[in-house]
Amino acid sequence: MNYESLLDKAYEKIKPVEECERFEVLKVKGHHEGTKTIITNFGQIVTCIRRNPDHLMKFLNKELASSSEIRGERLILSRKLSSNDINNKIEKYIKRFVLCHKCRKPDTELENVKGKVFLKCLACGERYEVHKI
């Protein structure tokens, strides 16, 4: 076998990775193990919304009244939760900490200035304080 055919064979065996568009919120994928909920695509979700995984995890912990930990690309929640509940909380996070309140674009970043957190829009220049988690 030559290199090209080996490469084609390898690509056929690889499961395609779900990618997000410019700004697309992926729905959670996961399963339950006993009393725990495991979100298997957590790494992809935070990559798509361009936020720190610890920040989103802390928000979900507070909103879902649960503790959790990140292991690789997965988030492990200590409670059994429905994917619908988790998706709703992620949408709430996006409205509060990702989308600009003025122009509604996702081109924002979080800034910490003297103990306060600001959402700065890179599209329209708006900057305003958001509540700490």
N, C-alpha and C positions, 0 to 999 in steps of 0.2 A: 504494500500500500504506500502511496506517496503522501506527502505532507497535506496536500489539498483535500484528499479524500478522508484522511484522519481528522482534519479540522472540521469538515462537513459532518462527519459522524459525531464528533464531540458536541457541535452546536445542536444537533438533533436530540441529544440526551439531556442537554441543559434545559431546565424549566425556565420559561421567559419570566423576567422580573417585571413586576408591575411598576410602571413609571407614571409620574404625574405630569400634567401639562403645565403651562406657565403658573397657573394657580388653580389647583384642583384639590379638594379635600377628599382623601381616600377614606372609604368606610373601613371600620375596624374588621379585622379577620382574627379569629382565635377560637378558643375552645375552653371548656371547663375541665379542671382536674380536681376532683373532690369538691372542696369549698372554694377553690381558687379560680380566678378568671385569668386566662393567659391571652394577651393580645400579641399575635405573632408579627404583625406588620407595623408595630409602633415606630421603629426606626424610619420606615418609609414615610409615615405620617408626619413626623417632625421635620424630615427633610423637605417635604412638599410645602409645609407652612413656614419653613426657615426659622424655627425657634429651637431653643435649648431644650433637650429632652427632660432635664430636671425641672424646668419651669412648668412644662405641661404636666409632668407627673405630679408635682406639688399641687397644681390646680385641680387635677382629677381626684387626688387624695381628699382634698377639702370638700369638693362638690359631691363626691360619691360616698363620703364618710368611710373611707377605706385606707388601709396602708398598702404600700406597694414597693416594688423594687425593679430596677432595670437590669436585665441580664442579656447582654449582647443587643440584638435588635428587638427583643421581646420585653413587654411590660407585664409583670405578674402582680395582679391585684389580689388581696387577701379575702375578698368576698366573691360570691357568685352573683354576677351582674349580667343583664341582658346587653346585647350589642347595641340595641336601640337607645338605652339609657346612656351608654358610653358615647355614642355618636352625637346625641343631643348635647352632652357636656362639652365635647370637642367643638361643636358649632358655637356654643356659648363662649368658649375660650377665644375662638377666632374673631367673633364680633367684638370682644373686649380688648384683646391683646395683639391682633394681627391686622384687621381692616382699619383704615383711616376713617375717622368719624366724619371728616369733611368731604373727601372725594371718593370714599368707599373702595379705594384701591389697596391691594395687599402689599404694596412696595413700602414696607415699614420696618423699623428696627426698634428694639427696646434699648433705652439708655439708662444707666444708673448715675445720678448726679446728686451728691451729698445726701445719700440715703433715700432719695426719692426716685421713682421709676417713671420715665417719660416714654411715650410712643412718638417716634419721629417719622413722618411720612417723607419718603424720598421722592415722591411724585409731585406733591403740591407744596411741600415745605412746612406743613402744619406740625406743631409740636405741643403736646399736652400731657398732663400728668395722668397716670393710671394708678389704680390701687395696687398696693403690694399684695402678694398672695401670702 
